[in-house]
Every structure is written in structure tokens, then in C-alpha cells.
Amino acid sequence: MSLLESIQSPADVKRLPRSRLPELAAEVRKLIVEVVSHNGGHLASSLGAVELAIAIHYVFDAPQDKVIWDVGHQAYAHKILTGRREAFPTLRRHGGLSGFTRRGESPYDSFTTGHSSTSISAGFGMACAKALKKEDAKVVAVIGDGSLTAGIAYEGLNQAGGIPKRDLIVILNDNEMSISRNVGALSSFLSRTFSAKKLQELRRELGFFFKKLPRIGEDIYQLAKRTEESFKSFVTPGMLFEAFNFEYFGPINGHNIDHLIDILNNIKYIREPVLLHVSTTKGKGYAPAEKNPVYFHGCGAFDADTGTCRERKPAAPTYTEVFGRTLLELAAKDSRIVAVTAAMPEGTGLSAFAQAYPERFFDVGIAEQHAVTFAAGLAAEGFRPVVAIYSTFLQRAFDQVMHDVTLQDLHVVFVLDRGGVVGADGPTHHGALDLSYLRCIQHMVVMAPKDEQELRDMLFTAVAYEGPVALRYARGNALGVPVRPGFQRLEIGKGEVVRKGTDVALLAIGSMVHPALKAAELLSHDGIDAEVLNMRFVKPIDEDLLRSVGSRFKNVVTIEENVTDGGFGSAVLEGFARLGITNVAVRLHGLPNEFVEQGTPAELLRLLKLDGPGIAEITKAFLSETHSQPSLGTVHQ
Ligand SMILES: Cc1ncc(C[n+]2csc(CCOP(=O)(O)OP(=O)(O)O)c2C)c(N)n1
């Protein structure tokens, strides 16, 4: 029996002699590599946190003690050690274990995560709750150096450091990487401590600097130099965290379980906020991931022996790639175009732009709110910022979009990738809300392309437009339609009829236009002649088309890969209401007002009836409903 087979809960980890823990770590790693090689997942981050998970569960008493894994993408070892080893092969599959931590999944997952940088705030909330309840339990928040680039992390540190006698242990898991190399002043500050050579250089530089200061320089230098430790903390992150009233320890090697256990055993008795700085290697223990941590941050299936990708490259490029290439083409002709990402240059397709135009490319770290206001600043000075952020992450910057961009009518182009279901990452990551949260903002233009040709034209249109404008597209491969050279400027707020019909109108937006066409084809086999409209714009909605639809059809189905509440279908209904069109029955079809679970996008779209056959089925059911009860002017959801 392997060591791992004897582990059903953290109590079994605690029973092992310390000397056997490295063996346990090796077995955990092997299982992680094996499962992720089939299911895909956040391999490199989780491999880097194996020893950390073992040491935490060795020292603390979860679930009474609360452990929060920031983002939760590095928590595979934690899952395996907390009773989920047998279920681990279901990771990220439909109905299986989540790729992040989820309260509903296990009592050991004390907080649901997926979006970054929440662990300190949530952890401090728990610590305060424990104090109010007079419970003697510890709260441990594990946060990566990438996640520490978000403002909310400092809001948490600030509050935690301001209220005395609250226990919170923050473990900074520092691998010098976000998804890509970490960015910004903080990352270079943190990494200063890791090289003795660098420390010496710095000491020398600072020495020269201080000595040159008139009168007080020599004194400051002597003060700082008095002991090695004080000098170290003078130039190390200790200084930063101590300013927040945290007791700082580290940096220590995060792969040395013995050392980790010793230090955790010591700090768990401190009744003040503590920050333990741990140095780890992303991808640790699996050579391909250590070599290419960016690729293995979140990868698809791969061959575990060689580390090569198993997925065959499909013929059509992804929408992300089409966006990246198109932006390059446009940027070559317009030097006002600048690009902004929040720590996701690869994921949003901006890597080539970053290489071609390093001075016009800005990676702001995991700081979506800042990204938007920063872009507003660029726009205020006459640049044309293209802010590429996943739909789910732009949720964080709602107020910035309104207050800093639309209120001032600044020309910022928002490009939302992953609009709609994203697949295995599940409910934290589905882009289910953007059509709703963008279309309610004054002055915003919101559009969604039906294919890659339209994406190109929409980006061109958005860059040429003067004012706040957003376009959103789905995750995955485009349709493979032929793409003509050059660009066509689209008329704002104008859609098109893509299939003529007489019995029912299918009004679709973006990724749903093609499935709607398929549905129309299927419906024709049943003698139903459906018209399909590619509405292109959610805001402004094409009122001429709505008028035409209202005059010709009694039954309308709206189709969107967004929740129907406040989304595209709502825009159609509001349009009908404005135009006084009351004699149509409307079926709103889209994502439910529920959290959609994980699964492959195709699987989820099928289950949600948002593929061709599903839309045909919904339409048929709707038509038979309205035929049996011809109540006009009704809304069906
Ligand atoms: C708000 C938000 N923006 C972007 C992401 C995408 N994302 C997931 S993990 C990650 C990098 C995290 O880096 P770090 O915290 O250092 O963890 P590591 O993977 O290096 O262990 C990013 C940008 C996210 N999860 N949440």
C-alpha cells in the first residue's frame, strides 16, 4: 500500500513521522501530474504548494482551524490530503471535484475561491468572527505573490494590522510568478531577498547613497548596518509587512517540510497578525512544468512522460488569437493604440503585441480596477487603450467602468474574452454577466461578434469609435470562416437578418448566432420556417430591426450566452416596450439565473440547450405553448 492510500484526512498526515513526509509529497505530486495530464488544470501552481499543504495540515487542526487558499488553483494537494484522494481523478470534470476550493465540496474548504486576492480579507473576517464567538482557532490565508498585486490584498492587510490581538497567519507563497513573470515594484522588492549577491549589491548601493546624504546619511547607514538582521529587514519585505503591523518571518524554503513545520509550530502561538514569507518553485518536481511554468500554469491534457500537449490543434484559430492578430494589424497603422492587461498577456492574446510594442503594452498585475482607471488616464491624454480582460474578471471593475470611463465619455475599448461558459473552471469563471452589467451603464456601446470576420470588423469599429465601447466573445475556437483582408466599419446599433423566415424570429447575439442558424435548419425539417437575426449590438439595440420583427412575427425567441436577467433578451423586451410593440410573445433563452457548474463548453451548452438542437427544442416547445394559449405580449423565461 502506498503512503498516500493510508491518508483519508489530515489526522492521518499527523500520524506519520516527519521523516516520511517527503515521501508523501512525492506521491501527492505523482497523483497530481497523472490526473492533470488527463483532465488539464493548474499544474504548476499546485505542484509548488505540495509541501506547504502537508506542513499546514500537519501543524493546524482543520477544519476547526481555517485554511484559505487564495484563488484556490494551487490547492490540489490540500484536496488530496483532506479526504478527496479517491475523487481526485474527477477533477474539473462535469459533476467532479472543482479545480478551486468550494465550501460546498468539503468542510476543509473554508472559503469558495477562483478570483484572486480575497484570502486576507475573508481570513480576517473569520478571525474577527472567531474572536467574537470566543473560539480559539487559527486562520491561515495562503496567498501567492501574483495575487498580492491586487489592491484588495492591501485593504485586508491594512485592516488586519489596525485591530490588535486578532490572529491571522498570512503565508505568502512567493514563486516570483503570476501566470507569467510577476510584474511591478512589489515583485522586484520581494525577490530582492532571495539572492545573497543581490543583497550585497543593494547594501553597497544603499551604503553609497546614505553616506552621500548631508549630515544624517552616515548615521542612518550605521543604524541600518548595526546587525545583519536589521540591515536585512531594512531592505527586505519585512519592512513592508511590518509597516502593516504584521510580524514578518522569512523568506524560508517552501519545499523543506521540516523547516516549514518548525516555523509554523512557532508562529501559531503568536496572538497578532503574522506574515510568513515562503519561497517556492512553480512546477516543483515535474521538470516540464519547472521549465515552462507559464504553459503549465493552466494547461490542457498532456503526455505525462514528455510534457507535450495532447490536444490536436484545430484548424480554426481561437477568438483570442484572432483578437491578438487583429490588434497588431490595427496598431501598426495607429500609434495611439495601446494595450492593457491585468496579469494575463497570454490568456488574452496580447503576447505578440507586448513583443512588438513593449512601450505601448501595459501589464498592471492582477488589478482589474486599476487597469480600467489607468486606461481612462491614457484615454484622457488622447491614446486609444484596448483593455483586454476576461468577462468574469471585469466584474471587479464595475465602478471604474462607470465612474472613470463612461461618465467622462472616454474612449476606452473593452475587449472581454471568455464571454459565456468557459468550461472546466466552472462558476467562478463563466462569463455569465457582462452583457447585463455593461448594458445598464449609460453611454456604453456593447457588441458581440458572430464569427472571426465580425470580430475583426468589430475591433476596427470599436477603435475608430469615439467613446466607451465593449466587445465580448466566447472562449475557444472561431468558426473557421474565410477572413477578408482589410476592415469594414460597422454601423453602431445595426444588426442583420442572416436567414429569412416566416414562422418565428430567432434573435441571437454573438456566439449564439451560429447555433441559432443550426436550430433554424433543424426546425425546417419539422416544417417550421425560422428567421434568424444577428443583432450584433446589445446596446444600442437595433430598433429598426425590432420594428420589422414586431410587424412580421407573433413569436420571438432571444438567444444569448449570458444570464437572461438584464441581458440581451431584456434589451429586446425593453426595445419592444419602448416601441409600443405589444403583440409578440417572447421567449428569453440564455444562461439561467443560477450558477452553471463545470464541464466542457460543448457539454454545458448542450445541457443548457444553447446548441442547435437545444435551441430548436426550446423554440418548438415555445411555439406549441403559444399556439395552445395564444396570449400575445407575454414573456417566457
Ligand atoms: C481577479 C482575478 N484576475 C485574474 C485571475 C487569473 N489568475 C489566476 S491565477 C493567477 C496568477 C496568480 O499568481 P500567484 O498568486 O502568484 O499564484 P501562482 O499561480 O504563482 O502560485 C491569475 C492572474 C484570477 N484568478 N482572478
Ligand as a Chemical Component Dictionary entry (heavy atoms), coordinates in Angstrom:
data_LIG
# 
_chem_comp.id                   LIG 
_chem_comp.type                 NON-POLYMER 
_chem_comp.pdbx_formal_charge   1 
_chem_comp.three_letter_code    LIG 
# 
loop_
_chem_comp_atom.comp_id 
_chem_comp_atom.atom_id 
_chem_comp_atom.alt_atom_id 
_chem_comp_atom.type_symbol 
_chem_comp_atom.charge 
_chem_comp_atom.model_Cartn_x 
_chem_comp_atom.model_Cartn_y 
_chem_comp_atom.model_Cartn_z 
_chem_comp_atom.pdbx_ordinal 
LIG C1  C1  C 0 -9.387 38.667 -10.188 1  
LIG C2  C2  C 0 -8.602 37.664 -10.956 2  
LIG N1  N1  N 0 -7.898 38.049 -12.042 3  
LIG C3  C3  C 0 -7.193 37.147 -12.740 4  
LIG C4  C4  C 0 -7.166 35.837 -12.366 5  
LIG C5  C5  C 0 -6.419 34.815 -13.214 6  
LIG N2  N2  N 1 -5.335 34.204 -12.449 7  
LIG C6  C6  C 0 -5.443 33.001 -11.875 8  
LIG S1  S1  S 0 -4.091 32.543 -11.049 9  
LIG C7  C7  C 0 -3.291 33.962 -11.498 10 
LIG C8  C8  C 0 -1.885 34.186 -11.052 11 
LIG C9  C9  C 0 -1.750 34.011 -9.597  12 
LIG O1  O1  O 0 -0.413 34.155 -9.250  13 
LIG P1  P1  P 0 0.042  33.765 -7.780  14 
LIG O2  O2  O 0 -0.951 34.258 -6.805  15 
LIG O3  O3  O 0 1.437  34.194 -7.615  16 
LIG O4  O4  O 0 -0.068 32.189 -7.760  17 
LIG P2  P2  P 0 0.844  31.098 -8.518  18 
LIG O5  O5  O 0 -0.002 30.571 -9.623  19 
LIG O6  O6  O 0 2.085  31.768 -8.990  20 
LIG O7  O7  O 0 1.108  30.070 -7.495  21 
LIG C10 C10 C 0 -4.104 34.771 -12.265 22 
LIG C11 C11 C 0 -3.718 36.063 -12.848 23 
LIG C12 C12 C 0 -7.921 35.477 -11.233 24 
LIG N3  N3  N 0 -7.987 34.205 -10.805 25 
LIG N4  N4  N 0 -8.603 36.394 -10.545 26 
# 
loop_
_chem_comp_bond.comp_id 
_chem_comp_bond.atom_id_1 
_chem_comp_bond.atom_id_2 
_chem_comp_bond.value_order 
_chem_comp_bond.pdbx_ordinal 
LIG C1  C2  SING 1  
LIG C2  N1  SING 2  
LIG C2  N4  DOUB 3  
LIG N1  C3  DOUB 4  
LIG C3  C4  SING 5  
LIG C4  C5  SING 6  
LIG C4  C12 DOUB 7  
LIG C5  N2  SING 8  
LIG N2  C6  DOUB 9  
LIG N2  C10 SING 10 
LIG C6  S1  SING 11 
LIG S1  C7  SING 12 
LIG C7  C8  SING 13 
LIG C7  C10 DOUB 14 
LIG C8  C9  SING 15 
LIG C9  O1  SING 16 
LIG O1  P1  SING 17 
LIG P1  O2  DOUB 18 
LIG P1  O3  SING 19 
LIG P1  O4  SING 20 
LIG O4  P2  SING 21 
LIG P2  O5  DOUB 22 
LIG P2  O6  SING 23 
LIG P2  O7  SING 24 
LIG C10 C11 SING 25 
LIG C12 N3  SING 26 
LIG C12 N4  SING 27 
# 
